[in-house]
Amino acid sequence: MPIYEFKCRECGHEFEVIMRASASKGEVTCPKCHAENPDRLMSAFSAGSSSSSGFSASSSCGSGTFS
Ligand SMILES: [Zn+2]
């Protein structure tokens, strides 16, 4: 289940929301001030997993696939 990170445009509060693929961004509201349409940030979950696996992949075969 993907976790999306949002930042409220009204109060600046950052929060994470577990969303189904069918769910739309418009359903997300700030848990603090309940403002709609927060800015979506990079998911902490995917960013962390891609950076850790990306390091080993780039060091072993990154130069070959890059060209
Ligand atoms: Zn807010």
PDB file of the backbone (N, CA, C, O) and the ligand in Angstrom, with CONECT records:
HET     ZN  A 101       1
ATOM      1  N   MET A   1       0.863  -1.202   0.000  1.00  0.00           N
ATOM      2  CA  MET A   1       0.000   0.000   0.000  1.00  0.00           C
ATOM      3  C   MET A   1       0.897   1.250   0.000  1.00  0.00           C
ATOM      4  O   MET A   1       1.723   1.423   0.897  1.00  0.00           O
ATOM      5  N   PRO A   2       0.738   2.087  -0.973  1.00  0.00           N
ATOM      6  CA  PRO A   2       1.605   3.271  -1.057  1.00  0.00           C
ATOM      7  C   PRO A   2       1.273   4.316   0.004  1.00  0.00           C
ATOM      8  O   PRO A   2       0.110   4.572   0.315  1.00  0.00           O
ATOM      9  N   ILE A   3       2.314   4.899   0.538  1.00  0.00           N
ATOM     10  CA  ILE A   3       2.140   5.982   1.509  1.00  0.00           C
ATOM     11  C   ILE A   3       2.565   7.284   0.851  1.00  0.00           C
ATOM     12  O   ILE A   3       3.683   7.405   0.351  1.00  0.00           O
ATOM     13  N   TYR A   4       1.669   8.246   0.858  1.00  0.00           N
ATOM     14  CA  TYR A   4       1.973   9.535   0.256  1.00  0.00           C
ATOM     15  C   TYR A   4       2.176  10.568   1.350  1.00  0.00           C
ATOM     16  O   TYR A   4       1.507  10.552   2.384  1.00  0.00           O
ATOM     17  N   GLU A   5       3.110  11.459   1.094  1.00  0.00           N
ATOM     18  CA  GLU A   5       3.397  12.510   2.050  1.00  0.00           C
ATOM     19  C   GLU A   5       2.857  13.822   1.499  1.00  0.00           C
ATOM     20  O   GLU A   5       3.096  14.171   0.343  1.00  0.00           O
ATOM     21  N   PHE A   6       2.144  14.527   2.323  1.00  0.00           N
ATOM     22  CA  PHE A   6       1.547  15.786   1.894  1.00  0.00           C
ATOM     23  C   PHE A   6       1.987  16.917   2.807  1.00  0.00           C
ATOM     24  O   PHE A   6       2.341  16.715   3.968  1.00  0.00           O
ATOM     25  N   LYS A   7       1.952  18.111   2.239  1.00  0.00           N
ATOM     26  CA  LYS A   7       2.207  19.298   3.042  1.00  0.00           C
ATOM     27  C   LYS A   7       1.067  20.269   2.821  1.00  0.00           C
ATOM     28  O   LYS A   7       0.735  20.637   1.695  1.00  0.00           O
ATOM     29  N   CYS A   8       0.478  20.671   3.939  1.00  0.00           N
ATOM     30  CA  CYS A   8      -0.675  21.559   3.869  1.00  0.00           C
ATOM     31  C   CYS A   8      -0.259  22.937   3.381  1.00  0.00           C
ATOM     32  O   CYS A   8       0.734  23.495   3.849  1.00  0.00           O
ATOM     33  N   ARG A   9      -1.011  23.477   2.450  1.00  0.00           N
ATOM     34  CA  ARG A   9      -0.695  24.809   1.937  1.00  0.00           C
ATOM     35  C   ARG A   9      -1.146  25.895   2.903  1.00  0.00           C
ATOM     36  O   ARG A   9      -0.661  27.025   2.853  1.00  0.00           O
ATOM     37  N   GLU A  10      -2.057  25.551   3.763  1.00  0.00           N
ATOM     38  CA  GLU A  10      -2.604  26.569   4.664  1.00  0.00           C
ATOM     39  C   GLU A  10      -1.749  26.760   5.912  1.00  0.00           C
ATOM     40  O   GLU A  10      -1.393  27.883   6.269  1.00  0.00           O
ATOM     41  N   CYS A  11      -1.420  25.636   6.577  1.00  0.00           N
ATOM     42  CA  CYS A  11      -0.708  25.745   7.853  1.00  0.00           C
ATOM     43  C   CYS A  11       0.694  25.149   7.783  1.00  0.00           C
ATOM     44  O   CYS A  11       1.449  25.238   8.752  1.00  0.00           O
ATOM     45  N   GLY A  12       1.053  24.544   6.653  1.00  0.00           N
ATOM     46  CA  GLY A  12       2.401  24.015   6.497  1.00  0.00           C
ATOM     47  C   GLY A  12       2.630  22.689   7.181  1.00  0.00           C
ATOM     48  O   GLY A  12       3.762  22.208   7.223  1.00  0.00           O
ATOM     49  N   HIS A  13       1.597  22.092   7.714  1.00  0.00           N
ATOM     50  CA  HIS A  13       1.717  20.809   8.408  1.00  0.00           C
ATOM     51  C   HIS A  13       1.997  19.686   7.410  1.00  0.00           C
ATOM     52  O   HIS A  13       1.318  19.566   6.390  1.00  0.00           O
ATOM     53  N   GLU A  14       3.000  18.869   7.713  1.00  0.00           N
ATOM     54  CA  GLU A  14       3.322  17.734   6.852  1.00  0.00           C
ATOM     55  C   GLU A  14       2.756  16.465   7.457  1.00  0.00           C
ATOM     56  O   GLU A  14       2.880  16.229   8.659  1.00  0.00           O
ATOM     57  N   PHE A  15       2.134  15.651   6.621  1.00  0.00           N
ATOM     58  CA  PHE A  15       1.505  14.434   7.125  1.00  0.00           C
ATOM     59  C   PHE A  15       1.525  13.365   6.055  1.00  0.00           C
ATOM     60  O   PHE A  15       1.655  13.653   4.865  1.00  0.00           O
ATOM     61  N   GLU A  16       1.394  12.114   6.502  1.00  0.00           N
ATOM     62  CA  GLU A  16       1.417  10.996   5.572  1.00  0.00           C
ATOM     63  C   GLU A  16       0.030  10.386   5.477  1.00  0.00           C
ATOM     64  O   GLU A  16      -0.706  10.316   6.461  1.00  0.00           O
ATOM     65  N   VAL A  17      -0.311   9.947   4.277  1.00  0.00           N
ATOM     66  CA  VAL A  17      -1.613   9.339   4.050  1.00  0.00           C
ATOM     67  C   VAL A  17      -1.420   8.047   3.262  1.00  0.00           C
ATOM     68  O   VAL A  17      -0.750   8.027   2.230  1.00  0.00           O
ATOM     69  N   ILE A  18      -2.012   6.985   3.761  1.00  0.00           N
ATOM     70  CA  ILE A  18      -2.007   5.728   3.012  1.00  0.00           C
ATOM     71  C   ILE A  18      -3.190   5.749   2.056  1.00  0.00           C
ATOM     72  O   ILE A  18      -4.346   5.786   2.476  1.00  0.00           O
ATOM     73  N   MET A  19      -2.881   5.725   0.764  1.00  0.00           N
ATOM     74  CA  MET A  19      -3.947   5.852  -0.226  1.00  0.00           C
ATOM     75  C   MET A  19      -4.031   4.626  -1.106  1.00  0.00           C
ATOM     76  O   MET A  19      -3.016   4.034  -1.473  1.00  0.00           O
ATOM     77  N   ARG A  20      -5.234   4.259  -1.434  1.00  0.00           N
ATOM     78  CA  ARG A  20      -5.401   3.230  -2.449  1.00  0.00           C
ATOM     79  C   ARG A  20      -5.130   3.852  -3.817  1.00  0.00           C
ATOM     80  O   ARG A  20      -5.194   5.070  -3.985  1.00  0.00           O
ATOM     81  N   ALA A  21      -4.832   3.007  -4.773  1.00  0.00           N
ATOM     82  CA  ALA A  21      -4.527   3.508  -6.116  1.00  0.00           C
ATOM     83  C   ALA A  21      -5.738   4.212  -6.707  1.00  0.00           C
ATOM     84  O   ALA A  21      -5.595   5.120  -7.525  1.00  0.00           O
ATOM     85  N   SER A  22      -6.919   3.799  -6.299  1.00  0.00           N
ATOM     86  CA  SER A  22      -8.131   4.384  -6.854  1.00  0.00           C
ATOM     87  C   SER A  22      -8.502   5.687  -6.163  1.00  0.00           C
ATOM     88  O   SER A  22      -9.327   6.449  -6.669  1.00  0.00           O
ATOM     89  N   ALA A  23      -7.900   5.945  -5.017  1.00  0.00           N
ATOM     90  CA  ALA A  23      -8.231   7.161  -4.291  1.00  0.00           C
ATOM     91  C   ALA A  23      -7.637   8.362  -5.003  1.00  0.00           C
ATOM     92  O   ALA A  23      -6.572   8.269  -5.614  1.00  0.00           O
ATOM     93  N   SER A  24      -8.316   9.470  -4.923  1.00  0.00           N
ATOM     94  CA  SER A  24      -7.824  10.670  -5.588  1.00  0.00           C
ATOM     95  C   SER A  24      -7.268  11.644  -4.564  1.00  0.00           C
ATOM     96  O   SER A  24      -7.628  11.620  -3.387  1.00  0.00           O
ATOM     97  N   LYS A  25      -6.389  12.492  -5.045  1.00  0.00           N
ATOM     98  CA  LYS A  25      -5.733  13.472  -4.188  1.00  0.00           C
ATOM     99  C   LYS A  25      -6.743  14.437  -3.580  1.00  0.00           C
ATOM    100  O   LYS A  25      -6.519  14.996  -2.506  1.00  0.00           O
ATOM    101  N   GLY A  26      -7.853  14.623  -4.278  1.00  0.00           N
ATOM    102  CA  GLY A  26      -8.850  15.564  -3.802  1.00  0.00           C
ATOM    103  C   GLY A  26      -9.514  15.145  -2.510  1.00  0.00           C
ATOM    104  O   GLY A  26     -10.151  15.954  -1.836  1.00  0.00           O
ATOM    105  N   GLU A  27      -9.362  13.868  -2.164  1.00  0.00           N
ATOM    106  CA  GLU A  27      -9.983  13.391  -0.925  1.00  0.00           C
ATOM    107  C   GLU A  27      -9.136  13.717   0.295  1.00  0.00           C
ATOM    108  O   GLU A  27      -9.594  13.603   1.431  1.00  0.00           O
ATOM    109  N   VAL A  28      -7.896  14.124   0.049  1.00  0.00           N
ATOM    110  CA  VAL A  28      -6.973  14.346   1.153  1.00  0.00           C
ATOM    111  C   VAL A  28      -7.178  15.723   1.769  1.00  0.00           C
ATOM    112  O   VAL A  28      -7.219  16.737   1.071  1.00  0.00           O
ATOM    113  N   THR A  29      -7.302  15.734   3.075  1.00  0.00           N
ATOM    114  CA  THR A  29      -7.405  17.007   3.783  1.00  0.00           C
ATOM    115  C   THR A  29      -6.412  17.034   4.932  1.00  0.00           C
ATOM    116  O   THR A  29      -6.051  15.992   5.480  1.00  0.00           O
ATOM    117  N   CYS A  30      -5.980  18.213   5.286  1.00  0.00           N
ATOM    118  CA  CYS A  30      -5.033  18.378   6.379  1.00  0.00           C
ATOM    119  C   CYS A  30      -5.679  17.955   7.698  1.00  0.00           C
ATOM    120  O   CYS A  30      -6.778  18.402   8.025  1.00  0.00           O
ATOM    121  N   PRO A  31      -4.986  17.082   8.463  1.00  0.00           N
ATOM    122  CA  PRO A  31      -5.545  16.639   9.734  1.00  0.00           C
ATOM    123  C   PRO A  31      -5.574  17.741  10.781  1.00  0.00           C
ATOM    124  O   PRO A  31      -6.258  17.623  11.798  1.00  0.00           O
ATOM    125  N   LYS A  32      -4.847  18.790  10.536  1.00  0.00           N
ATOM    126  CA  LYS A  32      -4.795  19.887  11.505  1.00  0.00           C
ATOM    127  C   LYS A  32      -5.872  20.935  11.251  1.00  0.00           C
ATOM    128  O   LYS A  32      -6.664  21.268  12.133  1.00  0.00           O
ATOM    129  N   CYS A  33      -5.881  21.448  10.016  1.00  0.00           N
ATOM    130  CA  CYS A  33      -6.802  22.555   9.738  1.00  0.00           C
ATOM    131  C   CYS A  33      -7.870  22.165   8.723  1.00  0.00           C
ATOM    132  O   CYS A  33      -8.754  22.960   8.402  1.00  0.00           O
ATOM    133  N   HIS A  34      -7.781  20.929   8.217  1.00  0.00           N
ATOM    134  CA  HIS A  34      -8.784  20.382   7.318  1.00  0.00           C
ATOM    135  C   HIS A  34      -8.858  21.113   5.981  1.00  0.00           C
ATOM    136  O   HIS A  34      -9.889  21.091   5.310  1.00  0.00           O
ATOM    137  N   ALA A  35      -7.759  21.761   5.601  1.00  0.00           N
ATOM    138  CA  ALA A  35      -7.704  22.397   4.285  1.00  0.00           C
ATOM    139  C   ALA A  35      -7.572  21.315   3.215  1.00  0.00           C
ATOM    140  O   ALA A  35      -6.974  20.265   3.453  1.00  0.00           O
ATOM    141  N   GLU A  36      -8.125  21.576   2.051  1.00  0.00           N
ATOM    142  CA  GLU A  36      -8.078  20.608   0.964  1.00  0.00           C
ATOM    143  C   GLU A  36      -6.913  20.898   0.030  1.00  0.00           C
ATOM    144  O   GLU A  36      -6.279  21.952   0.094  1.00  0.00           O
ATOM    145  N   ASN A  37      -6.650  19.919  -0.848  1.00  0.00           N
ATOM    146  CA  ASN A  37      -5.612  20.037  -1.871  1.00  0.00           C
ATOM    147  C   ASN A  37      -4.232  20.387  -1.314  1.00  0.00           C
ATOM    148  O   ASN A  37      -3.667  21.422  -1.668  1.00  0.00           O
ATOM    149  N   PRO A  38      -3.690  19.539  -0.451  1.00  0.00           N
ATOM    150  CA  PRO A  38      -2.323  19.776   0.023  1.00  0.00           C
ATOM    151  C   PRO A  38      -1.311  19.454  -1.073  1.00  0.00           C
ATOM    152  O   PRO A  38      -1.617  18.726  -2.017  1.00  0.00           O
ATOM    153  N   ASP A  39      -0.121  19.995  -0.941  1.00  0.00           N
ATOM    154  CA  ASP A  39       0.951  19.668  -1.883  1.00  0.00           C
ATOM    155  C   ASP A  39       1.453  18.266  -1.592  1.00  0.00           C
ATOM    156  O   ASP A  39       1.624  17.887  -0.434  1.00  0.00           O
ATOM    157  N   ARG A  40       1.689  17.498  -2.645  1.00  0.00           N
ATOM    158  CA  ARG A  40       2.191  16.144  -2.443  1.00  0.00           C
ATOM    159  C   ARG A  40       3.711  16.148  -2.477  1.00  0.00           C
ATOM    160  O   ARG A  40       4.322  16.697  -3.393  1.00  0.00           O
ATOM    161  N   LEU A  41       4.309  15.531  -1.474  1.00  0.00           N
ATOM    162  CA  LEU A  41       5.762  15.436  -1.411  1.00  0.00           C
ATOM    163  C   LEU A  41       6.188  14.046  -1.834  1.00  0.00           C
ATOM    164  O   LEU A  41       5.358  13.171  -2.080  1.00  0.00           O
ATOM    165  N   MET A  42       7.491  13.857  -1.915  1.00  0.00           N
ATOM    166  CA  MET A  42       8.015  12.523  -2.203  1.00  0.00           C
ATOM    167  C   MET A  42       7.651  11.574  -1.070  1.00  0.00           C
ATOM    168  O   MET A  42       7.757  11.930   0.104  1.00  0.00           O
ATOM    169  N   SER A  43       7.231  10.390  -1.417  1.00  0.00           N
ATOM    170  CA  SER A  43       6.896   9.406  -0.406  1.00  0.00           C
ATOM    171  C   SER A  43       8.139   8.982   0.358  1.00  0.00           C
ATOM    172  O   SER A  43       9.162   8.644  -0.238  1.00  0.00           O
ATOM    173  N   ALA A  44       8.044   9.004   1.675  1.00  0.00           N
ATOM    174  CA  ALA A  44       9.193   8.610   2.491  1.00  0.00           C
ATOM    175  C   ALA A  44       9.501   7.136   2.289  1.00  0.00           C
ATOM    176  O   ALA A  44      10.658   6.718   2.337  1.00  0.00           O
ATOM    177  N   PHE A  45       8.453   6.357   2.062  1.00  0.00           N
ATOM    178  CA  PHE A  45       8.637   4.916   1.903  1.00  0.00           C
ATOM    179  C   PHE A  45       9.385   4.593   0.618  1.00  0.00           C
ATOM    180  O   PHE A  45      10.366   3.849   0.650  1.00  0.00           O
ATOM    181  N   SER A  46       8.947   5.134  -0.502  1.00  0.00           N
ATOM    182  CA  SER A  46       9.560   4.822  -1.779  1.00  0.00           C
ATOM    183  C   SER A  46      10.926   5.482  -1.914  1.00  0.00           C
ATOM    184  O   SER A  46      11.825   4.928  -2.547  1.00  0.00           O
ATOM    185  N   ALA A  47      11.084   6.659  -1.325  1.00  0.00           N
ATOM    186  CA  ALA A  47      12.364   7.349  -1.412  1.00  0.00           C
ATOM    187  C   ALA A  47      13.434   6.568  -0.652  1.00  0.00           C
ATOM    188  O   ALA A  47      14.578   6.466  -1.095  1.00  0.00           O
ATOM    189  N   GLY A  48      13.045   6.018   0.500  1.00  0.00           N
ATOM    190  CA  GLY A  48      14.022   5.292   1.287  1.00  0.00           C
ATOM    191  C   GLY A  48      14.415   3.979   0.650  1.00  0.00           C
ATOM    192  O   GLY A  48      15.588   3.606   0.676  1.00  0.00           O
ATOM    193  N   SER A  49      13.459   3.270   0.078  1.00  0.00           N
ATOM    194  CA  SER A  49      13.755   1.968  -0.508  1.00  0.00           C
ATOM    195  C   SER A  49      14.509   2.124  -1.828  1.00  0.00           C
ATOM    196  O   SER A  49      15.363   1.299  -2.155  1.00  0.00           O
ATOM    197  N   SER A  50      14.199   3.173  -2.586  1.00  0.00           N
ATOM    198  CA  SER A  50      14.849   3.345  -3.873  1.00  0.00           C
ATOM    199  C   SER A  50      16.289   3.813  -3.702  1.00  0.00           C
ATOM    200  O   SER A  50      17.153   3.472  -4.510  1.00  0.00           O
ATOM    201  N   SER A  51      16.552   4.590  -2.656  1.00  0.00           N
ATOM    202  CA  SER A  51      17.913   5.074  -2.470  1.00  0.00           C
ATOM    203  C   SER A  51      18.818   3.947  -1.990  1.00  0.00           C
ATOM    204  O   SER A  51      19.983   3.880  -2.385  1.00  0.00           O
ATOM    205  N   SER A  52      18.304   3.069  -1.151  1.00  0.00           N
ATOM    206  CA  SER A  52      19.135   1.995  -0.635  1.00  0.00           C
ATOM    207  C   SER A  52      19.419   0.949  -1.720  1.00  0.00           C
ATOM    208  O   SER A  52      20.539   0.453  -1.835  1.00  0.00           O
ATOM    209  N   SER A  53      18.398   0.623  -2.510  1.00  0.00           N
ATOM    210  CA  SER A  53      18.592  -0.358  -3.567  1.00  0.00           C
ATOM    211  C   SER A  53      19.275   0.276  -4.769  1.00  0.00           C
ATOM    212  O   SER A  53      19.992  -0.398  -5.508  1.00  0.00           O
ATOM    213  N   GLY A  54      19.052   1.573  -4.965  1.00  0.00           N
ATOM    214  CA  GLY A  54      19.654   2.253  -6.098  1.00  0.00           C
ATOM    215  C   GLY A  54      21.161   2.343  -5.976  1.00  0.00           C
ATOM    216  O   GLY A  54      21.868   2.355  -6.983  1.00  0.00           O
ATOM    217  N   PHE A  55      21.657   2.405  -4.754  1.00  0.00           N
ATOM    218  CA  PHE A  55      23.088   2.508  -4.547  1.00  0.00           C
ATOM    219  C   PHE A  55      23.805   1.252  -5.040  1.00  0.00           C
ATOM    220  O   PHE A  55      24.801   1.333  -5.759  1.00  0.00           O
ATOM    221  N   SER A  56      23.285   0.095  -4.643  1.00  0.00           N
ATOM    222  CA  SER A  56      23.956  -1.145  -5.033  1.00  0.00           C
ATOM    223  C   SER A  56      23.796  -1.376  -6.540  1.00  0.00           C
ATOM    224  O   SER A  56      24.699  -1.908  -7.185  1.00  0.00           O
ATOM    225  N   ALA A  57      22.653  -0.979  -7.097  1.00  0.00           N
ATOM    226  CA  ALA A  57      22.416  -1.197  -8.514  1.00  0.00           C
ATOM    227  C   ALA A  57      23.315  -0.300  -9.362  1.00  0.00           C
ATOM    228  O   ALA A  57      23.842  -0.731 -10.387  1.00  0.00           O
ATOM    229  N   SER A  58      23.485   0.946  -8.929  1.00  0.00           N
ATOM    230  CA  SER A  58      24.286   1.876  -9.722  1.00  0.00           C
ATOM    231  C   SER A  58      25.765   1.526  -9.658  1.00  0.00           C
ATOM    232  O   SER A  58      26.505   1.765 -10.612  1.00  0.00           O
ATOM    233  N   SER A  59      26.197   0.957  -8.531  1.00  0.00           N
ATOM    234  CA  SER A  59      27.620   0.647  -8.400  1.00  0.00           C
ATOM    235  C   SER A  59      27.995  -0.601  -9.186  1.00  0.00           C
ATOM    236  O   SER A  59      29.134  -0.741  -9.630  1.00  0.00           O
ATOM    237  N   SER A  60      27.032  -1.510  -9.360  1.00  0.00           N
ATOM    238  CA  SER A  60      27.353  -2.752 -10.031  1.00  0.00           C
ATOM    239  C   SER A  60      27.122  -2.670 -11.545  1.00  0.00           C
ATOM    240  O   SER A  60      27.978  -3.084 -12.327  1.00  0.00           O
ATOM    241  N   CYS A  61      25.972  -2.137 -11.955  1.00  0.00           N
ATOM    242  CA  CYS A  61      25.659  -2.151 -13.377  1.00  0.00           C
ATOM    243  C   CYS A  61      25.131  -0.794 -13.858  1.00  0.00           C
ATOM    244  O   CYS A  61      24.623  -0.689 -14.974  1.00  0.00           O
ATOM    245  N   GLY A  62      25.247   0.236 -13.027  1.00  0.00           N
ATOM    246  CA  GLY A  62      24.718   1.538 -13.399  1.00  0.00           C
ATOM    247  C   GLY A  62      25.442   2.124 -14.602  1.00  0.00           C
ATOM    248  O   GLY A  62      24.808   2.711 -15.478  1.00  0.00           O
ATOM    249  N   SER A  63      26.762   1.975 -14.656  1.00  0.00           N
ATOM    250  CA  SER A  63      27.527   2.558 -15.753  1.00  0.00           C
ATOM    251  C   SER A  63      27.203   1.867 -17.085  1.00  0.00           C
ATOM    252  O   SER A  63      27.242   2.494 -18.144  1.00  0.00           O
ATOM    253  N   GLY A  64      26.889   0.590 -17.020  1.00  0.00           N
ATOM    254  CA  GLY A  64      26.594  -0.143 -18.241  1.00  0.00           C
ATOM    255  C   GLY A  64      25.245   0.228 -18.813  1.00  0.00           C
ATOM    256  O   GLY A  64      25.103   0.373 -20.028  1.00  0.00           O
ATOM    257  N   THR A  65      24.242   0.385 -17.945  1.00  0.00           N
ATOM    258  CA  THR A  65      22.908   0.695 -18.413  1.00  0.00           C
ATOM    259  C   THR A  65      22.757   2.165 -18.739  1.00  0.00           C
ATOM    260  O   THR A  65      21.848   2.553 -19.474  1.00  0.00           O
ATOM    261  N   PHE A  66      23.632   2.975 -18.205  1.00  0.00           N
ATOM    262  CA  PHE A  66      23.492   4.428 -18.408  1.00  0.00           C
ATOM    263  C   PHE A  66      23.809   4.817 -19.846  1.00  0.00           C
ATOM    264  O   PHE A  66      23.183   5.730 -20.384  1.00  0.00           O
ATOM    265  N   SER A  67      24.750   4.156 -20.470  1.00  0.00           N
ATOM    266  CA  SER A  67      25.127   4.478 -21.832  1.00  0.00           C
ATOM    267  C   SER A  67      24.162   3.788 -22.776  1.00  0.00           C
ATOM    268  O   SER A  67      24.288   3.919 -23.994  1.00  0.00           O
TER     269      SER A  67
HETATM  270 ZN    ZN A 101      -3.307  22.484   7.516  1.00  0.00          ZN2+
END
